[in-house]
Amino acid sequence: MSPHDLTPSGIVSRDEWLVARKALLAREKELTRLRDELNAKRRALPWVKVEKEYAFDTLEGRRTLAELFDGRSQLIVHHFMFGPGWGAGCIGCSFAADHIEGTRVHLEHHDVSLVRVSRAPLAEIEAYRKRMGWQVKWVSSHGSAFNYDYQVSFTPEEIARGAVTYNYTTANVSIEDLSGLSVFYRDANGEVFHTYSTYGRGDELVDSTYMLLDMTPRGRNETGPHHNLMDWVKRHDEYAAAK
């Protein structure tokens, strides 16, 4: 298919276009108000106290979950799909990481710390982080129950039984790691609470490339066998090699 063979839904005058655009604007405003309402409901969710003492391998040594807050009261964890021995992180998670990277300085100046967590050993994480040129803190949960407790990693036995819990339902998956975002709060006494997690397409809003593509005539144009980003997204240092 040629990139120039898109058929428009119609060719109209500017005045006719404005009528259609204003009708769409009304729906966009409706969505904006609904999103504001949803965000308020998200913030109003009850919290769960984190009772386990999770520990992670970091470049600064062994650190607890509470220490990952780095003095701030809020923490966003990017559950990044990168298992031991993979050699490289998930393409989709890498796509998200490219977008999240630029938010770090703004989040840190708004009382929010941001960290990536993967099961791969720290040395493997560091090699890939340097390859990608990312600066966001990335730690290893290798040997910890953290990924399993927050339902982004699964045992071979769970996978074999088709009894994996992901995105708040029982799923049949074929891989030991999936992605997500989790949010935690640390109070003045140092107690840590889990406030929110999202999985599947729930973290899609961090991918601003998608938000921009959604404004274009072709949209996401994911027309390959997967009908998702796996049909076209590459790690950012692999596009040149694909030409």
C-alpha positions as CSV (number, residue, x, y, z in Angstrom):
1,M,0.0,0.0,0.0
2,S,1.3,3.4,-1.0
3,P,1.6,6.0,1.8
4,H,-0.3,8.4,-0.5
5,D,-3.4,6.3,-1.3
6,L,-5.6,7.2,1.7
7,T,-9.2,7.8,0.7
8,P,-10.8,10.8,2.6
9,S,-14.2,10.4,4.1
10,G,-15.1,13.5,2.1
11,I,-13.9,16.7,0.6
12,V,-15.9,19.7,1.8
13,S,-15.7,23.5,2.1
14,R,-14.1,25.2,5.1
15,D,-17.5,26.1,6.5
16,E,-18.7,22.5,6.2
17,W,-15.5,21.3,7.8
18,L,-16.0,23.7,10.7
19,V,-19.5,22.2,11.4
20,A,-18.1,18.7,11.5
21,R,-15.1,19.8,13.6
22,K,-17.3,21.6,16.2
23,A,-19.5,18.5,16.5
24,L,-16.4,16.4,17.2
25,L,-15.1,19.1,19.7
26,A,-18.3,18.6,21.7
27,R,-17.4,14.9,22.0
28,E,-13.8,15.7,22.9
29,K,-14.9,18.0,25.7
30,E,-17.2,15.3,26.9
31,L,-14.2,12.9,27.0
32,T,-12.1,15.5,28.8
33,R,-14.8,15.9,31.5
34,L,-15.1,12.2,31.8
35,R,-11.3,11.8,32.2
36,D,-11.3,14.4,34.9
37,E,-14.1,12.5,36.7
38,L,-12.2,9.2,36.3
39,N,-8.9,10.7,37.6
40,A,-10.8,11.9,40.7
41,K,-12.2,8.4,41.3
42,R,-8.7,7.0,40.9
43,R,-7.3,9.3,43.5
44,A,-10.2,8.4,45.8
45,L,-9.4,4.7,45.7
46,P,-8.7,3.2,49.2
47,W,-5.1,2.3,50.0
48,V,-3.4,-1.0,51.0
49,K,-0.6,-0.9,53.5
50,V,2.6,-2.6,52.2
51,E,3.5,-5.1,54.9
52,K,6.4,-6.9,53.1
53,E,9.9,-5.5,53.3
54,Y,10.8,-5.6,49.6
55,A,14.4,-5.1,48.7
56,F,16.0,-4.3,45.3
57,D,19.5,-4.2,43.8
58,T,20.5,-0.7,42.8
59,L,23.6,1.1,41.8
60,E,23.8,2.4,45.3
61,G,23.5,-1.0,46.9
62,R,20.6,-2.9,48.4
63,R,17.5,-0.6,48.9
64,T,14.0,-1.1,50.3
65,L,10.8,0.0,48.6
66,A,10.6,2.9,51.1
67,E,14.1,4.0,50.1
68,L,13.2,4.1,46.4
69,F,11.0,7.2,47.2
70,D,14.2,9.1,47.6
71,G,12.7,11.5,50.1
72,R,9.5,12.1,48.2
73,S,6.0,11.1,49.3
74,Q,4.9,9.5,46.0
75,L,6.5,6.8,43.9
76,I,5.6,5.5,40.4
77,V,6.9,2.1,39.5
78,H,7.2,1.2,35.8
79,H,7.1,-2.6,35.7
80,F,9.4,-3.1,32.8
81,M,9.4,-6.5,31.0
82,F,13.0,-7.7,31.3
83,G,13.6,-11.2,32.6
84,P,16.9,-12.8,33.5
85,G,19.0,-13.7,30.4
86,W,16.8,-11.8,27.9
87,G,19.7,-9.7,26.6
88,A,17.3,-6.8,25.9
89,G,14.2,-5.3,27.3
90,C,10.7,-5.6,25.8
91,I,10.1,-3.5,22.7
92,G,6.8,-2.2,24.0
93,C,8.3,-1.3,27.4
94,S,11.2,0.4,25.7
95,F,8.7,2.4,23.7
96,A,7.0,3.5,26.9
97,A,10.4,4.2,28.6
98,D,11.4,6.6,25.8
99,H,8.3,8.7,26.5
100,I,8.5,8.4,30.3
101,E,12.2,9.5,30.4
102,G,11.4,13.2,29.8
103,T,9.0,13.3,32.6
104,R,11.5,12.5,35.3
105,V,12.7,16.0,36.1
106,H,9.2,17.4,36.2
107,L,7.9,14.6,38.5
108,E,10.8,14.9,40.9
109,H,10.0,18.6,41.3
110,H,6.4,17.7,42.0
111,D,7.0,15.3,44.9
112,V,7.0,12.2,42.7
113,S,9.8,9.7,42.3
114,L,10.0,7.4,39.3
115,V,11.7,4.1,39.1
116,R,11.8,1.1,36.7
117,V,11.7,-2.4,38.2
118,S,12.6,-5.6,36.3
119,R,13.5,-9.2,37.3
120,A,16.8,-9.2,35.3
121,P,20.0,-8.9,37.3
122,L,21.3,-5.4,37.8
123,A,24.3,-5.9,35.5
124,E,22.0,-6.9,32.6
125,I,19.7,-3.9,33.3
126,E,22.6,-1.5,33.4
127,A,24.0,-2.8,30.1
128,Y,20.6,-2.2,28.4
129,R,20.0,1.1,30.1
130,K,23.3,2.5,28.9
131,R,22.6,1.2,25.4
132,M,19.3,3.1,25.4
133,G,20.8,6.2,27.0
134,W,18.1,6.4,29.7
135,Q,18.6,8.2,33.0
136,V,15.5,7.1,35.1
137,K,16.6,4.9,38.0
138,W,16.2,1.2,37.2
139,V,16.5,-1.4,39.8
140,S,16.4,-5.2,39.9
141,S,13.8,-7.2,41.9
142,H,15.8,-10.4,41.1
143,G,15.1,-12.9,43.9
144,S,12.3,-10.8,45.3
145,A,8.5,-11.5,45.3
146,F,7.8,-7.9,44.3
147,N,7.0,-8.6,40.6
148,Y,4.9,-11.6,41.5
149,D,2.9,-9.9,44.3
150,Y,2.1,-7.0,41.9
151,Q,1.0,-9.5,39.2
152,V,3.5,-8.6,36.5
153,S,5.5,-11.8,36.8
154,F,4.4,-15.4,36.8
155,T,5.8,-18.8,37.7
156,P,6.2,-21.5,35.1
157,E,3.6,-23.5,37.0
158,E,1.0,-20.7,36.9
159,I,1.6,-20.4,33.2
160,A,1.2,-24.1,32.6
161,R,-2.1,-24.2,34.5
162,G,-3.4,-21.1,32.6
163,A,-4.0,-19.6,36.0
164,V,-2.2,-16.3,35.7
165,T,-3.8,-13.3,37.3
166,Y,-3.2,-10.2,35.2
167,N,-5.1,-7.0,34.9
168,Y,-7.4,-8.2,37.7
169,T,-8.6,-11.3,35.9
170,T,-7.4,-14.8,35.2
171,A,-5.5,-15.0,32.0
172,N,-3.7,-17.5,29.8
173,V,-0.3,-16.2,29.0
174,S,2.9,-17.7,27.6
175,I,5.5,-15.4,29.0
176,E,6.9,-15.0,32.6
177,D,6.8,-11.2,32.6
178,L,4.3,-8.5,31.5
179,S,4.1,-4.8,32.0
180,G,2.3,-2.2,34.1
181,L,2.5,0.8,36.3
182,S,2.1,0.9,40.1
183,V,1.8,3.9,42.5
184,F,2.8,4.0,46.1
185,Y,2.6,6.6,48.9
186,R,4.9,7.1,51.9
187,D,3.5,8.9,54.9
188,A,5.3,11.0,57.5
189,N,5.9,7.9,59.7
190,G,7.6,6.1,56.8
191,E,4.7,3.7,56.2
192,V,4.2,2.7,52.5
193,F,0.8,2.2,50.9
194,H,-0.1,0.8,47.5
195,T,-2.6,3.2,45.9
196,Y,-3.0,2.1,42.3
197,S,-1.8,-0.2,39.5
198,T,-2.8,-0.5,35.9
199,Y,-1.9,-3.1,33.3
200,G,-2.6,-4.0,29.6
201,R,-3.6,-0.9,27.7
202,G,-4.0,1.0,31.0
203,D,-0.5,2.5,30.6
204,E,-1.1,3.6,27.0
205,L,-1.6,7.3,27.9
206,V,2.1,7.6,28.7
207,D,2.9,6.9,25.1
208,S,2.6,10.4,23.6
209,T,3.5,9.0,20.1
210,Y,0.2,7.2,20.2
211,M,-1.6,10.4,21.3
212,L,-0.1,12.3,18.3
213,L,-0.8,9.4,15.9
214,D,-4.4,9.4,17.0
215,M,-4.6,13.0,15.5
216,T,-3.4,11.9,12.1
217,P,-5.5,10.7,9.1
218,R,-4.0,7.2,9.3
219,G,-4.1,7.0,13.1
220,R,-2.0,4.2,14.5
221,N,-2.1,2.3,11.3
222,E,-1.3,-1.0,13.0
223,T,-2.3,-3.3,10.2
224,G,0.2,-6.2,10.7
225,P,-0.5,-9.6,12.2
226,H,-0.5,-8.3,15.8
227,H,-2.6,-5.2,15.3
228,N,-0.6,-3.4,17.9
229,L,2.8,-1.7,18.3
230,M,4.6,-5.0,17.7
231,D,3.8,-4.5,14.0
232,W,6.0,-1.4,13.7
233,V,7.7,-0.1,16.8
234,K,11.4,-0.8,17.2
235,R,13.9,0.1,19.9
236,H,15.0,3.6,19.1
237,D,18.5,2.5,18.1
238,E,17.2,-0.1,15.7
239,Y,15.3,2.1,13.2
240,A,18.3,3.0,11.1
241,A,19.3,-0.7,10.8
242,A,15.8,-1.5,9.5
243,K,16.0,0.9,6.5
